[in-house]
C-alpha cells in the first residue's frame, strides 16, 4: 500500500486538529470560522493549482457524489458545533468519532475492503484509547437539551461517516484536486445562509488567524484527507484519524494549559500505537 497515503492521513489529522486553536483565537462563531476555513481553503487551492499550471482540474464537472460530499463536509462541522451547544463536548466527540469505525464496517460489507482480525482489534483499540482520553466520563443527563444535543451529534456522525464513505466511492478518474476544490467550495456555500446578519468586524488580529484557518485545516487538512481517502482503505484511514484528538489535547495542554491526567496519557499512547501498527501493516500488505 502507498506509504504516501499513510503520511497524508496523519498530516490531515494534525492539520484538522488545529481548528480549535484558530476558532478560539479569532473569536468568531462556528459558522463564520467554518466559512473562512472552507472558502479560504478553496482559494488557497486555486492559488496552488495556478502556480502549478493545473487550473484545468477545476474546470471540469466533478460529479454529484463530490457535490454531495461538500454538503456532508459542512454538515459535519455545523452539527458538531450545534451538538456542543446542548450537550458536553465529551458526549459530542464520542458520538462523532464512531464515524471511522462505521465507515470501516460499511466498507467491509459493501466496498469489498475486507477487515481481518488484526484490523478489527486495532480499530477497537483506537476507540478504547479515545474513551480513555475522555476518562470514560460521559454524562447521560435526561433533560431535553441533552436529547437535542445527542440528536445533532448523531446527524454529525452521519455526515462524517458519509464524507469518508463517499470519498472511497468517487470515480477514480476524477482528479483529487477536482474533488478537493469542489468539496471545499460547496461546503462553504452551504454555510452562507448562516452568515446573514452575523458577519463580524475584521481586525488585523482575527484576519491573520482566519487566513491561518483557511490554509492549515482548510487547504492542507482537507486536501490531505481527500488524498488519503483516495489511496487508503477506510479501515486504515479510520485508525489513523484518531491522531487528530490526540493532537487537539496536546495543543490544549501547551497553548491553553489544559492538563492531561494519567488515564488520558495512557489513552493517547494506545491510539498512537494502534495508528503506528496499522500504518506499518498497511505498507507491508495488500489488504
C-alpha positions, 0 to 999 in steps of 0.5 A: 500500500502507498506509504504516501497515503499513510503520511497524508492521513496523519498530516490531515489529522494534525492539520484538522486538529488545529481548528480549535486553536484558530476558532478560539483565537479569532473569536468568531462563531462556528459558522463564520470560522467554518466559512473562512476555513472552507472558502479560504481553503478553496482559494488557497487551492486555486492559488496552488493549482495556478502556480502549478499550471493545473487550473484545468482540474477545476474546470471540469464537472466533478460529479454529484457524489463530490457535490454531495460530499461538500454538503456532508463536509459542512454538515459535519462541522455545523452539527458538531458545533450545534451538538456542543451547544446542548450537550458536553463536548465529551458526549459530542466527540464520542458520538462523532468519532464512531464515524471511522469505525462505521465507515470501516464496517460499511466498507467491509460489507459493501466496498469489498475492503475486507477487515481481518482480525488484526484490523478489527482489534486495532480499530477497537483499540483506537476507540478504547484509547479515545474513551480513555482520553475522555476518562470514560466520563460521559454524562447521560443527563435526561433533560431535553437539551441533552436529547437535542444535543445527542440528536445533532451529534448523531446527524454529525456522525452521519455526515462524517461517516458519509464524507469518508464513505463517499470519498472511497466511492468517487470515480477514480478518474476524477482528479483529487484536486477536482474533488478537493476544490469542489468539496471545499467550495460547496461546503462553504456555500452551504454555510452562507445562509448562516452568515446573514446578519452575523458577519463580524468586524475584521481586525488585523488580529482575527484576519491573520488567524482566519487566513491561518484557518483557511490554509492549515485545516482548510487547504492542507487538512482537507486536501490531505484527507481527500488524498488519503481517502483516495489511496487508503482503505477506510479501515486504515484511514479510520485508525489513523484519524484518531491522531487528530484528538490526540493532537487537539489535547496536546495543543490544549495542554501547551497553548491553553494549559489544559492538563492531561491526567494519567488515564488520558496519557495512557489513552493517547499512547494506545491510539498512537500505537494502534495508528503506528501498527496499522500504518506499518501493516498497511505498507507491508500488505495488500489488504 
